[in-house]
Amino acid sequence: MPPNAQGASWVRTRLRAAPWPAVVFGVLVLVTAFLAAVLPRAVEAYETDGLREAVATAAPESTVLELKTEQPGLNRPEEARADEVRPEALAAVYGRARALLPEPLRVDPDESAYGVRTGKSLQALDAWLPRPDGLLPRFTLLAQSGAAGHATVREGRLPTADGSVSVDTRSVEGAVTAETARTLRLRAGSTLTLDGFTDGPLTVRVTGVLQPRHPERSYWSAEPVLRTPAMASDGGRPPQFYWEAGVLLAPGAAPALLGGQGEPERYWRFAPATGRLSGADTAALADGIASLEDGPALVRMRGVAGPTAQLSTGLEQVVGAYAETRDAVAPVVAVAAFGIAAVAFVVLVMSGGLAAARREGELALLRARGGSLRGIAGRLLAENAVPAVPAAACGLLLAVLVVDEARLLPAVLGAGAVAVLACAALPVRAAVAHRRPRAQQGRDDLARPGGRRTVAELTLLVLAAGSVLTLRRRGPAGDGDLLVSAAPVLVALVAALVLVRLHPLPLRWAAGPAGRLRGVVGFLSLARAGRSPAAVATLPLLALLTALTTAAFGGSVLAGVADARDRAALLETGADALVTTADGSPLPAGLARSVGKVAGVRQVTAVGVEFASERASDEARSLTVAGVEPDSYGELAARMGLGGFAADRLRMRGGVLDAVASPEVAERLGRAPHRIVTDAGPLTVRITAVRPRTPAVPEGEFLLVDAAGLKDSAGPSTLLAAGAGLDTKALRAAVRGAGSGLSVTLRSEARAALSDAPLQAGAERIYLWAVAAGAGYAVLALVLGLVRSAPERAALLARLRTLGMTTRQGRHLLGLEALPQTLLAAGGGMAVGWATVGLLAPGIDLDRLALADASGVTPPDAVLRTDLWSLALPAAGAMLLAGAVAVAQAWWAGRRTPISHLRAGDMR
């Protein structure tokens, strides 16, 4: 045949003959490839945001990397020692040490600094300085670089030093922050005389008062005393306090510190830069920090800074806390990823099966005329690749555009896997179905499963059930365990295989009695539902069960997180509103009455807090004793769910006060009368009830007594108010009107403060999108299953209409036929969701998921439990969607004439 006489290309001919199926198939591949590519990028993006925020929001003294070494050796000449601490020498070490930091550690040069400081604070000798307990203040001197770029001079000027400063210099210039000046009554021109030098004190003349430009950043906060003075204790009994403050010297004044006993040390501080960190750097970051603290990197640092140099940082704790939170979030995201992957896999396989069923006659004819399996499969592969490969590439490109700052390889692998599966589904299905040429296709509903199919199903059932049992016995304790992530899919697979095999039996049993009733609709619907082929029903059922299970598990987790945050907010405040005095002084008279009149307030009670020792010989008073009004307090505690009790539990009988105690206190004191010593005097108490928590003291040990029994008490210092819809503005106004020095803490504000960090917010967002996508794929699987059986159903309806069945009866028949499978999917989805939550609950850390970044909030020991709404709502939605699809199919089939469906020799 001449070249120009060759036949048209198979692929071009097929795509021109059926363009719309190819377009729909391409859209399906594009969406699936986009989801497969965007999921790993989105996970890495929120992990990156979480790591950056964890490092950026941590205290600078915890994240800065400080390389320090002792002063130059005393056996060296003084001039050589002075040269080693001058700014030029320190800057050279800073540059070389910075270059030695391992990846991915990067330095923020604007917040990094170096210099010389006194490792031991020096006592001031000036009597005019503030002395809280008669002790003179102590100062830490820092000759630190970069002061001009980090502060604004409010008074005076920056300190200076020339090259003449030596070890013997006893007068230098310094500057203090505005807060230090205000606290210690310093100003420009003040003179500090510091002890600790062998041949006379060091005089520091304050030349300026500085206002830090960014006081919360590393330059000022790596050494907090430089920014803000603090009270320190001498460690005595009783303790006495004195002021600790910092003075900033000129960098050139560092040699003067070598002549004293303040243990001077050289230091180089490297503030970590977070702009280029990524979630994938977590492990490398932890390894690099460990190497710097005690490893090869420290050896290299010592080669630059000196043989005794040490590097210290709290960054490993910050990164470790982030990693623990990430590991707590990962199982939830992995469950969502496996769930949507399984449902998408089922849909792609079903699309190939639908295409193979539509072209059954064509492929059978090709085989009968001598077509080889390899040739047919190759042509089908090329035919699928034309729309699938460009669609997968477009999905990958869209994912890269939507989410940036993530690695490309995981997205490429995900989109590539979708393209391979989409291209191979139809050829593999056709090759398996047409292994041998055959004359015609028999009826699927009359075919019995062969031995190979039974063995394959039993093998899958045993493997899935064995995996579930293994997971149940050992618990979900392994990090990154695929069994944990695949648990919903495994349980859904077991349920789908069992239900598909077992559900026809009761339907067939019910068809017998239904056949003896009037009318044929009930009998025919039961008979046809009981004879539906397992090959057609398994995949849609598996998709529905997996989607419902994923939604139920995610809904239970989100509901548990919300409950944990609600509980944590309640434990922080003890009630819906908490009013306290700043210094523990008594509340103003009439405050309780004013608060009680605020709209929405249902209960108000005042509490006085004392501290007691359990024995007269104990000096420390560590037991919290709360004096309460029994009636109002008991009702409020019951309303808030924090250990309510009857008012008669707090009585006073024969000089003995009845008390409600925490379990630990009750165990130590017993039920017999016990004498304790409070700030108001000795008391004899008898424990009548034990409660784990109470609103006045939500955390820790406590003892509740009737406030009337505390005769010498100063009065209540705390006010608790309960009310679901209290008017917060009116409440604050009432508190302000009662007096000054009062603070109001609202439970609603505490709950709002427990906002999601990037890790939690990203995980919740991805899970919600995964559930939505899984639901869409499940609906598509249901539609594909009905479309595959639509020709056979339409032909049956046409035959029945020729026998006298009305259009209305035909529609009822199709609707009732789909009802058993719909109920099966809904009931099975609820059962599988309940089983999955129970299976994975021990491995889900709800406290860390809900409160990972909430400092100061005690976790409420939450446990993952099945949320009924998360089970019922997705199941009800699946039933409604399945019913709507069945009704739409019945309506469409009823509009067409019977003659269009009836053909001679048609085996449908």
C-alpha positions in Angstrom: 0.0 0.0 0.0 1.4 3.5 -0.8 2.3 5.7 2.1 -0.5 8.1 1.4 -3.0 5.3 1.2 -2.5 4.1 4.8 -5.4 4.1 7.1 -6.1 6.9 9.6 -4.5 6.8 13.0 -6.4 4.7 15.5 -6.1 7.3 18.3 -7.2 10.2 16.1 -10.1 8.2 14.8 -11.3 7.1 18.2 -11.0 10.6 19.7 -12.9 12.1 16.8 -15.6 9.4 17.1 -16.1 10.0 20.9 -14.7 13.5 21.9 -16.9 14.1 24.9 -15.9 11.0 26.9 -12.2 12.0 26.2 -12.9 15.5 27.5 -14.6 14.2 30.6 -11.8 11.7 31.2 -9.2 14.5 30.8 -11.0 16.7 33.4 -11.1 13.8 35.8 -7.4 13.2 35.4 -6.6 16.9 35.7 -8.5 17.3 39.0 -7.1 14.1 40.4 -3.5 15.0 39.4 -4.0 18.5 40.9 -5.1 17.0 44.2 -2.3 14.4 44.2 0.3 17.2 43.5 -1.1 19.9 45.8 -1.5 17.7 48.9 2.2 17.2 49.7 2.9 20.8 48.8 0.2 22.1 51.1 1.4 19.8 53.9 5.0 21.1 53.5 3.8 24.7 53.3 1.9 24.6 56.6 4.8 22.7 58.2 7.1 25.4 57.0 4.9 28.1 58.4 4.7 26.2 61.7 8.5 25.9 62.0 9.1 29.5 61.1 6.5 30.7 63.6 7.8 28.4 66.3 11.3 29.9 66.0 10.2 33.5 65.4 7.8 33.6 68.4 10.0 31.8 70.9 11.8 33.9 73.5 15.1 35.2 72.0 17.1 33.9 74.9 15.8 30.4 73.8 16.6 30.6 70.1 19.8 32.6 69.9 23.0 30.6 69.4 25.6 31.9 71.8 29.3 31.0 71.3 31.3 32.1 74.3 34.8 31.6 75.7 36.6 32.7 78.8 38.9 35.8 78.9 42.4 35.5 77.4 44.8 33.6 79.7 46.3 35.5 82.6 49.7 34.2 81.7 49.8 36.3 78.6 51.0 39.9 78.3 48.3 42.5 79.2 48.5 44.2 75.8 48.0 40.9 74.0 45.0 40.1 76.2 43.5 43.5 75.5 44.0 43.1 71.8 42.0 39.8 71.8 38.9 41.5 73.2 39.0 44.6 71.0 36.2 45.0 68.4 38.4 44.2 65.4 39.5 40.8 66.8 35.9 39.9 67.9 34.5 40.9 64.5 37.0 38.6 62.7 36.0 35.7 64.9 32.4 36.5 64.3 32.8 36.3 60.5 34.7 33.0 60.6 32.3 31.4 63.1 29.3 32.5 61.1 30.7 30.8 58.1 31.0 27.5 60.0 27.4 27.3 61.0 25.9 24.1 59.4 23.0 24.2 57.0 20.1 24.9 57.3 21.1 27.3 60.1 21.2 30.8 58.8 22.0 34.0 60.7 20.0 37.2 60.9 22.9 39.8 60.9 20.7 42.6 62.0 19.9 41.0 65.4 23.2 39.2 65.9 25.9 40.8 68.1 29.3 40.1 69.7 31.3 41.6 72.5 32.6 41.1 76.1 30.5 40.9 79.2 31.0 40.2 82.9 29.9 36.6 83.5 29.3 37.6 87.2 27.4 40.8 88.0 29.2 43.5 89.9 27.8 45.1 93.0 27.3 48.9 93.0 28.6 50.9 95.9 26.5 54.0 95.5 24.1 54.4 98.5 21.6 56.5 96.5 20.6 53.6 94.3 17.2 51.8 95.2 17.6 49.0 97.7 14.3 47.0 98.2 15.5 44.9 101.2 18.6 47.0 102.0 20.8 45.1 99.4 22.7 47.1 96.9 21.9 46.5 93.2 24.2 44.6 90.9 25.1 45.4 87.3 26.2 43.2 84.3 28.5 45.1 82.0 28.3 44.4 78.3 30.7 45.9 75.7 28.4 44.9 72.8 28.6 45.8 69.1 25.9 47.6 67.1 24.2 49.8 69.7 23.8 52.7 67.3 21.7 50.6 65.0 19.4 49.2 67.6 18.5 52.1 69.9 17.4 55.7 69.8 19.1 58.1 72.2 16.5 59.8 74.4 18.9 61.6 76.6 22.7 62.3 76.3 24.7 60.3 73.8 26.1 56.9 73.1 29.2 55.8 75.1 32.6 56.0 73.4 36.1 54.6 74.0 39.4 55.3 72.3 42.3 52.9 71.8 43.9 53.9 75.1 41.5 51.7 77.2 43.6 48.9 78.7 43.4 46.4 81.5 44.2 49.0 84.1 41.5 51.5 83.0 39.1 52.3 85.8 36.8 54.8 84.2 34.6 54.0 81.3 31.4 55.4 79.7 28.1 53.5 79.5 24.5 53.8 78.6 21.3 52.3 80.0 17.8 51.7 78.6 14.9 54.0 79.5 13.4 51.3 81.7 16.6 50.7 83.6 17.0 54.5 84.1 13.4 54.8 85.4 13.7 51.9 87.8 17.1 52.7 89.2 16.8 56.5 89.1 19.6 57.0 86.6 20.0 59.7 84.0 22.7 61.0 81.7 25.6 62.2 83.8 25.0 59.6 86.6 28.0 57.8 87.9 28.1 54.2 89.0 30.8 52.8 91.2 31.2 49.1 90.8 33.1 46.8 93.2 35.1 43.8 92.1 38.4 45.2 91.0 41.7 44.7 92.8 43.1 48.2 92.7 40.0 50.2 93.2 36.4 50.2 91.9 35.4 50.7 88.3 33.6 54.0 87.6 31.0 53.9 84.9 29.7 57.3 83.8 26.2 57.1 82.2 26.4 59.2 79.0 23.0 58.3 77.6 19.6 56.9 78.1 18.5 54.6 75.2 15.1 53.6 73.8 15.4 50.1 72.2 13.9 50.1 68.7 12.8 46.5 68.8 13.1 45.5 72.5 11.5 42.1 71.9 14.1 41.0 69.4 17.4 39.2 70.0 19.7 42.1 70.3 18.0 43.3 73.5 16.2 40.2 74.7 19.0 37.6 74.4 20.2 39.1 77.6 17.0 40.4 79.2 18.7 42.2 82.0 20.2 44.5 79.4 16.8 45.7 78.4 14.8 45.5 81.7 16.1 45.3 85.3 14.8 42.4 87.4 14.5 41.5 91.0 16.8 38.8 92.2 16.9 36.8 95.5 19.9 36.2 97.6 18.7 32.7 98.4 18.4 33.2 102.1 15.5 32.3 104.5 13.5 34.5 104.4 14.8 35.6 101.0 15.9 39.2 100.4 15.8 40.9 97.0 17.9 43.3 95.1 18.0 44.8 91.6 19.9 43.2 88.7 20.4 45.5 85.7 22.6 45.8 82.7 24.9 48.6 81.4 25.9 48.9 77.8 29.5 50.0 77.3 31.3 51.1 74.1 32.8 48.1 72.3 36.3 49.6 72.7 35.9 49.6 76.5 36.1 45.8 76.7 39.8 45.7 77.9 38.8 47.4 81.1 36.6 44.4 82.1 39.7 42.2 82.1 41.1 43.9 85.2 38.2 42.9 87.6 36.7 39.8 89.2 33.5 39.8 87.2 34.7 36.7 85.2 34.7 38.5 81.8 33.9 36.4 78.8 33.9 36.9 75.1 30.6 36.0 73.3 29.2 35.9 69.8 25.4 35.7 69.5 23.9 34.4 66.2 20.1 35.2 65.9 18.5 32.5 63.6 16.9 33.8 60.4 13.6 32.0 59.7 12.9 33.4 56.2 14.5 30.4 54.4 13.6 27.6 56.8 11.3 24.9 55.5 9.4 22.1 57.1 11.8 19.6 55.5 14.7 21.2 57.4 13.5 20.0 60.8 15.7 16.9 61.1 18.7 18.6 59.6 18.2 21.6 61.9 18.1 19.4 65.0 21.2 17.5 63.9 23.1 20.7 63.2 22.2 22.1 66.7 23.4 18.9 68.3 26.6 19.0 66.4 27.2 22.6 67.5 26.6 21.8 71.1 28.7 18.7 71.4 29.9 17.4 68.0 32.1 18.0 65.0 30.7 21.5 64.5 31.8 22.5 68.0 35.3 21.3 67.3 35.4 23.5 64.2 34.1 26.4 66.3 36.8 25.9 68.9 39.4 26.2 66.1 38.1 29.7 65.6 37.1 31.0 69.0 39.5 29.1 71.3 39.9 25.6 72.8 37.5 26.3 75.7 34.7 27.8 73.6 31.2 26.5 74.2 28.0 27.0 72.2 24.7 27.0 74.0 21.2 27.5 72.8 17.6 26.6 73.6 16.7 26.2 69.9 16.7 22.4 70.1 13.9 22.6 72.7 11.9 24.9 70.3 12.5 22.6 67.3 11.7 19.6 69.4 8.4 21.0 70.6 7.5 21.8 67.1 8.4 18.3 65.9 6.2 16.8 68.6 3.3 18.9 67.5 3.9 18.0 63.9 4.0 14.3 64.8 0.7 14.7 66.6 -0.9 16.4 63.6 0.6 14.0 61.0 -1.7 11.0 61.7 -4.8 13.1 61.1 -3.5 14.4 57.8 -2.2 11.0 56.8 -5.7 9.4 57.4 -7.2 12.1 55.1 -4.5 11.6 52.5 -5.0 7.8 52.4 -8.8 8.2 52.4 -8.9 10.5 49.4 -6.2 8.5 47.6 -8.2 5.3 48.0 -11.5 6.9 46.8 -9.7 8.6 43.8 -8.1 5.2 42.9 -11.5 3.5 42.9 -12.9 6.2 40.7 -10.1 6.0 38.2 -10.4 2.2 38.1 -14.2 2.5 37.7 -13.8 5.0 34.8 -11.6 2.4 33.1 -14.2 -0.3 33.8 -17.0 1.9 32.4 -15.1 2.5 29.2 -14.4 -1.2 28.9 -18.0 -2.0 29.4 -19.1 0.5 26.8 -16.8 -0.9 24.2 -17.4 -4.6 25.1 -18.7 -5.5 21.7 -15.9 -3.6 19.8 -13.1 -5.3 21.8 -14.7 -8.7 21.6 -15.0 -8.3 17.8 -11.3 -7.3 17.6 -10.3 -10.4 19.5 -12.5 -12.6 17.4 -10.9 -11.3 14.3 -7.3 -12.1 15.5 -6.4 -9.0 17.4 -3.6 -9.7 20.0 -4.0 -8.6 23.6 -0.7 -6.7 23.4 -1.8 -4.8 20.3 -5.3 -4.0 21.7 -3.8 -2.9 25.1 -1.2 -0.8 23.4 -3.8 1.0 21.3 -6.0 1.6 24.3 -3.0 2.9 26.3 -2.1 5.4 23.5 -5.7 6.4 23.3 -5.9 7.1 27.0 -2.4 8.8 27.1 -3.4 11.5 24.7 -5.9 13.2 27.1 -4.4 11.9 30.4 -0.8 13.0 30.1 -1.4 16.7 29.2 -4.2 16.8 31.8 -1.8 15.5 34.5 0.8 18.0 33.5 -1.7 20.8 33.7 -2.8 19.6 37.2 0.9 19.6 38.3 1.4 23.1 37.0 -1.7 24.3 38.7 -0.6 22.8 42.0 2.8 24.5 41.7 1.1 27.8 41.0 -1.4 27.5 43.9 1.2 26.5 46.6 4.7 27.8 46.4 7.8 27.3 48.7 7.6 23.5 48.6 9.7 20.8 47.0 8.7 19.8 43.5 9.6 16.1 43.6 6.6 14.9 45.8 4.2 16.7 43.6 5.7 15.3 40.4 5.5 11.8 41.8 1.9 12.3 42.8 0.8 13.6 39.4 2.8 11.0 37.7 1.2 8.2 39.6 -2.2 9.5 38.6 -1.2 9.7 35.0 0.1 6.1 35.0 -3.1 4.8 36.7 -5.4 6.7 34.4 -3.6 5.4 31.3 -3.4 1.8 32.5 -6.9 1.3 33.9 -8.7 0.7 30.6 -5.9 -1.5 28.9 -5.5 -3.7 32.0 -9.3 -4.1 32.4 -9.7 -4.9 28.7 -6.8 -7.4 28.7 -8.2 -9.2 31.7 -11.8 -9.3 30.3 -10.7 -10.5 26.8 -8.0 -13.0 27.6 -9.9 -15.5 25.4 -12.0 -14.6 22.4 -15.7 -15.2 22.9 -18.8 -14.9 20.8 -21.0 -12.9 23.1 -21.2 -11.6 26.6 -23.6 -13.3 29.1 -25.7 -11.7 31.7 -23.6 -10.4 34.7 -26.4 -10.9 37.2 -26.7 -14.6 36.5 -22.9 -15.3 36.5 -21.4 -16.8 39.6 -18.0 -15.7 40.9 -15.2 -18.0 39.7 -12.7 -19.7 41.9 -10.0 -17.2 41.2 -12.1 -14.3 42.1 -13.2 -16.0 45.4 -9.5 -16.7 46.2 -8.5 -13.1 45.5 -11.3 -11.7 47.6 -10.5 -14.1 50.5 -6.8 -13.1 50.2 -7.6 -9.4 50.4 -10.0 -10.0 53.2 -7.5 -12.0 55.3 -4.7 -9.4 54.7 -6.9 -6.4 55.6 -8.4 -8.1 58.6 -5.0 -9.3 59.8 -3.7 -5.7 59.4 -6.6 -4.3 61.4 -6.2 -6.9 64.2 -2.4 -6.2 64.3 -3.0 -2.5 64.6 -5.6 -3.1 67.3 -3.4 -5.3 69.4 -0.2 -3.2 69.4 -1.9 0.2 69.3 -1.1 3.1 66.9 2.2 4.0 68.5 4.6 3.9 65.6 5.5 7.3 64.0 4.8 7.3 60.3 3.2 3.8 60.4 1.3 3.1 57.2 -1.1 0.8 59.1 -2.3 3.8 61.1 -2.8 5.9 58.1 -4.5 3.2 56.1 -6.8 2.1 58.9 -10.0 3.6 57.4 -9.2 2.1 54.0 -8.5 -1.3 55.5 -11.6 -1.4 57.6 -13.7 -0.2 54.7 -12.2 -2.9 52.5 -13.1 -5.6 55.0 -16.6 -4.2 55.3 -17.1 -3.9 51.6 -16.0 -7.4 50.8 -18.1 -8.9 53.6 -21.2 -6.8 52.9 -21.2 -7.4 49.1 -21.1 -11.1 49.7 -23.6 -11.2 52.5 -26.2 -8.6 51.7 -27.9 -10.5 48.7 -28.9 -13.3 51.1 -31.6 -11.4 53.2 -32.8 -9.7 50.0 -33.4 -13.1 48.3 -35.1 -14.4 51.4 -37.4 -11.4 51.4 -38.2 -11.7 47.7 -40.1 -14.9 48.3 -42.8 -13.5 50.6 -42.9 -10.3 48.4 -43.7 -12.4 45.4 -47.0 -13.5 47.0 -48.2 -9.9 47.4 -50.2 -7.9 44.9 -48.1 -6.0 42.5 -44.7 -6.8 41.0 -42.7 -3.7 42.0 -41.7 -4.9 45.4 -40.8 -8.4 44.3 -38.8 -7.2 41.2 -36.9 -4.6 43.2 -35.9 -7.2 45.9 -35.0 -9.8 43.3 -32.9 -7.5 41.2 -31.1 -6.0 44.2 -30.3 -9.5 45.5 -28.9 -10.5 42.1 -26.7 -7.4 41.5 -23.2 -8.6 40.5 -20.5 -8.3 43.1 -18.0 -7.0 40.5 -20.2 -3.9 39.9 -21.2 -3.3 43.6 -17.8 -3.7 45.3 -15.9 -0.6 44.1 -18.7 2.0 44.6 -19.4 0.5 48.0 -15.7 0.7 48.9 -15.5 4.3 47.7 -18.6 5.3 49.8 -17.4 3.5 52.9 -13.9 5.0 52.7 -15.3 8.5 52.2 -17.8 8.1 55.1 -15.1 6.7 57.4 -12.7 9.6 56.6 -15.4 12.2 57.2 -16.5 10.5 60.4 -12.9 10.3 61.8 -12.1 13.9 60.8 -15.3 15.2 62.3 -14.7 13.4 65.5 -11.2 14.8 65.7 -12.3 18.4 65.0 -15.1 18.1 67.5 -12.7 16.7 70.1 -10.3 19.6 69.4 -13.1 22.1 70.0 -14.2 20.4 73.2 -10.6 20.4 74.5 -10.2 24.1 73.8 -13.5 24.8 75.5 -12.4 22.8 78.5 -9.0 24.5 78.6 -10.6 27.9 78.6 -12.9 26.9 81.4 -9.9 25.6 83.5 -8.1 28.9 82.9 -10.9 31.1 84.2 -13.0 28.8 86.4 -16.3 30.4 85.2 -17.6 32.5 82.4 -16.1 35.7 84.0 -13.3 36.1 86.5 -12.7 39.4 88.4 -9.6 39.6 90.5 -7.5 42.3 92.2 -4.0 43.0 91.1 -2.3 42.5 94.5 -4.7 40.1 96.1 -6.4 42.8 98.2 -10.1 42.4 99.1 -12.8 43.2 96.5 -14.6 46.6 96.8 -17.9 46.4 98.6 -20.9 46.1 96.4 -19.0 44.6 93.4 -20.9 41.3 93.6 -24.2 43.1 93.6 -23.2 45.3 90.6 -22.0 42.3 88.6 -25.1 40.4 89.4 -27.2 43.1 87.7 -25.4 42.8 84.4 -27.5 41.4 81.6 -26.8 37.6 81.1 -25.3 36.9 84.5 -27.0 34.0 86.1 -24.8 33.3 89.1 -22.2 35.3 91.1 -20.1 34.2 94.0 -17.2 35.8 95.9 -14.1 33.8 96.9 -11.4 34.6 99.4 -8.1 32.7 98.9 -5.7 31.9 101.8 -2.6 29.8 102.1 -2.1 27.3 104.8 0.4 24.7 106.1 -0.9 21.3 106.9 1.2 21.1 110.1 2.0 23.7 112.7 5.7 22.9 112.3 5.7 23.6 108.6 7.1 27.0 107.6 5.9 27.0 104.0 2.2 27.5 103.4 1.6 25.7 100.1 -2.0 24.5 100.6 -4.6 26.8 98.9 -7.6 27.3 101.1 -10.7 29.0 99.5 -13.4 30.6 101.6 -16.7 30.4 99.7 -20.4 31.0 100.2 -21.7 27.4 100.2 -25.0 28.0 98.4 -24.0 30.2 95.5 -20.6 28.6 95.0 -22.0 25.1 94.9 -24.6 26.1 92.3 -21.9 27.8 90.2 -19.6 24.8 90.4 -22.4 22.6 89.3 -23.4 24.9 86.4 -19.8 25.0 85.1 -19.3 21.3 85.6 -16.3 21.7 87.9 -17.2 19.7 91.0 -20.5 20.9 92.2 -21.7 20.0 95.7 -24.6 20.5 98.1 -24.4 23.4 100.4 -24.6 21.2 103.5 -21.2 19.8 102.7 -19.7 23.1 104.1 -21.0 23.4 107.6 -19.5 24.4 110.9 -20.1 21.9 113.7 -18.5 22.2 117.1 -15.8 24.5 116.0 -14.8 22.2 113.1 -15.2 23.4 109.6 -16.5 20.9 107.0 -14.4 21.1 103.8 -14.4 19.9 100.2 -10.9 18.9 99.2 -9.0 17.7 96.1 -8.1 14.0 96.0 -4.4 14.6 97.0 -5.3 16.7 100.0 -8.0 14.3 101.1 -5.6 11.4 101.0 -3.0 13.2 103.1 -5.4 14.7 105.7 -7.9 11.9 105.9 -11.6 12.2 107.0 -10.9 12.9 110.7 -10.7 16.5 112.0 -7.3 18.0 111.1 -5.7 21.2 112.3 -4.1 23.5 109.7 -2.5 26.9 110.0 -3.7 29.7 107.6 -2.7 33.3 107.2 -5.8 34.2 109.2 -5.0 31.8 112.0 -5.3 28.1 112.9 -8.4 26.1 111.7 -9.7 22.6 112.4 -11.3 21.1 109.2 -13.1 17.8 108.4 -13.2 16.7 104.8 -16.8 15.8 103.8 -16.4 15.6 100.0 -13.7 15.1 97.4 -13.8 16.8 94.0 -11.1 16.7 91.3 -11.5 20.4 90.3 -13.2 23.5 91.5 -13.8 26.9 89.9 -11.9 28.9 92.5 -8.7 26.7 92.0 -9.1 25.0 88.6 -5.6 23.5 88.8 -3.7 22.1 91.7 -4.6 21.1 95.2 -7.3 22.9 97.2 -9.4 23.0 100.3 -12.9 24.7 100.3 -14.4 25.9 103.5 -17.3 28.2 104.5 -16.0 31.8 104.3 -18.0 32.6 107.5 -15.6 30.3 109.4 -12.6 32.4 108.4 -13.0 35.0 111.1 -9.8 36.9 110.6 -9.7 36.7 106.8 -9.2 39.9 104.9 -12.2 39.2 102.7 -12.9 37.8 99.2 -10.4 38.7 96.5 -11.9 36.9 93.6 -15.4 37.1 92.0 -16.8 34.4 89.7 -19.7 34.9 87.4 -21.6 32.4 85.3 -23.9 33.2 82.4 -23.9 32.0 78.8 -24.8 35.3 77.2 -23.4 37.9 79.6 -22.9 41.4 78.3 -19.1 41.9 78.3 -19.2 45.6 77.9 -21.6 46.1 80.7 -19.6 43.8 82.9 -16.4 45.7 82.3 -18.2 49.0 83.0 -19.6 47.6 86.2 -16.1 46.5 87.3 -14.6 49.9 86.4 -17.3 51.7 88.3 -16.6 49.6 91.5 -13.0 50.7 91.8 -9.5 50.6 90.4 -6.9 47.8 90.3 -9.5 45.2 89.1 -9.0 42.9 86.2 -11.6 41.0 84.2 -10.9 37.7 82.4 -13.6 36.3 80.2 -13.9 32.6 79.3 -14.9 33.6 75.8 -11.7 35.6 75.3 -9.6 32.8 76.8 -11.2 30.5 74.3 -10.6 32.9 71.4 -6.9 33.2 72.5 -6.5 29.4 71.9 -6.4 30.1 68.2 -4.9 27.7 65.7 -1.2 27.8 65.0 -0.1 27.2 61.4 0.3 23.5 62.0 -3.2 22.9 63.5 -4.9 25.4 61.1 -3.2 23.8 58.1 -4.1 20.3 59.2 -7.7 21.2 59.8 -7.9 23.0 56.4 -6.4 20.1 54.5 -8.7 17.6 56.2 -11.8 19.6 55.4 -10.8 19.9 51.8 -9.9 16.2 51.7 -13.3 15.3 53.1 -15.0 17.4 50.5 -12.9 15.9 47.7 -13.6 12.4 49.0 -17.3 13.1 49.1 -17.1 14.3 45.5 -15.3 11.3 44.4 -17.7 9.0 46.3 -20.6 10.6 44.5 -18.8 10.2 41.2 -18.2 6.6 42.0 -21.9 6.1 42.7 -22.8 7.8 39.4 -20.3 5.7 37.5 -21.8 2.6 39.0 -25.3 3.6 38.0 -24.2 4.7 34.5 -22.5 1.4 34.0 -25.7 -0.5 34.7 -28.0 2.1 33.1 -28.3 0.4 29.7 -29.3 -2.9 31.3 -31.8 -1.1 33.6 -33.3 0.9 30.7 -33.7 -2.3 28.6 -35.5 -4.1 31.5 -37.8 -1.1 32.0 -38.6 -1.1 28.3 -39.5 -4.8 28.4 -41.7 -4.4 31.5 -43.5 -1.4 29.9 -44.3 -3.6 26.9 -45.8 -6.1 29.4 -48.1 -3.4 30.9 -46.0 -1.7 33.6 -46.7 2.0 33.9 -44.1 4.7 33.8 -44.7 5.5 37.5 -44.3 1.8 38.5 -41.0 1.7 36.5 -39.7 4.7 38.3 -40.6 3.2 41.7 -38.9 0.0 40.6 -35.6 1.7 39.9 -35.8 3.7 43.1 -36.5 0.7 45.3 -33.8 -1.3 43.6 -31.2 1.2 44.6 -32.5 1.5 48.2 -30.9 -1.6 49.7 -27.4 -0.6 48.4 -27.9 2.9 49.7 -28.9 1.7 53.1 -26.0 -0.7 53.1 -23.5 2.0 52.3 -25.0 4.4 54.9 -25.2 1.8 57.7 -21.8 0.3 56.8 -20.2 3.8 56.7 -21.5 4.5 60.2 -20.2 1.2 61.5 -16.9 1.5 59.8 -16.5 5.1 61.0 -17.2 4.1 64.6 -14.7 1.2 64.4 -12.0 3.5 62.9 -12.3 6.1 65.6 -12.1 3.4 68.3 -9.1 1.9 66.6 -7.1 5.1 66.2 -8.2 7.0 69.3 -5.2 5.9 71.5 -2.8 7.4 69.0 -4.4 10.8 68.6 -3.0 13.5 71.0 -6.0 15.9 71.2 -4.3 18.0 73.8 -1.3 18.8 71.6 -3.6 19.2 68.6 -5.7 21.7 70.4 -3.2 23.5 72.7 0.2 23.1 71.2 1.2 26.7 71.3 -0.9 27.9 74.3 1.6 28.6 77.0 0.3 28.5 80.5 -2.8 26.5 79.7 -3.0 23.1 81.3 -4.2 20.4 78.9 -7.6 19.0 79.9 -6.6 15.3 79.2 -9.0 15.0 76.3 -9.8 11.7 74.7 -10.9 11.2 71.2 -14.5 9.9 71.1 -16.9 9.2 68.3 -19.0 12.2 67.4 -22.5 11.1 66.5 -23.1 14.1 64.2 -20.0 13.2 62.3 -21.3 9.7 61.8 -24.9 10.6 61.0 -24.6 13.6 58.7 -22.3 12.1 56.1 -24.4 8.9 56.0 -27.6 10.9 55.6 -26.0 12.9 52.9 -24.9 9.7 51.1 -28.4 8.4 51.2 -29.9 11.6 49.8 -27.4 11.7 47.0 -27.9 8.1 46.1 -31.6 8.5 46.1 -31.4 11.7 44.0 -29.2 9.9 41.4 -31.6 6.9 41.3 -34.6 9.2 40.9 -32.9 11.1 38.1 -32.0 7.9 36.3 -35.6 6.6 36.6 -37.0 9.9 35.3 -34.6 9.9 32.3 -35.3 6.3 31.5 -39.1 6.9 31.7 -38.9 9.7 29.1 -37.6 7.4 26.3 -39.7 5.1 24.3 -39.3 1.3 24.7 -38.4 0.7 21.1 -35.1 2.6 21.5 -33.9 0.0 24.0 -35.1 -3.2 22.5 -33.0 -4.9 19.8 -33.0 -8.5 18.5 -30.4 -10.6 20.1 -29.6 -8.1 22.8 -28.5 -10.1 25.9 -29.3 -7.2 28.3 
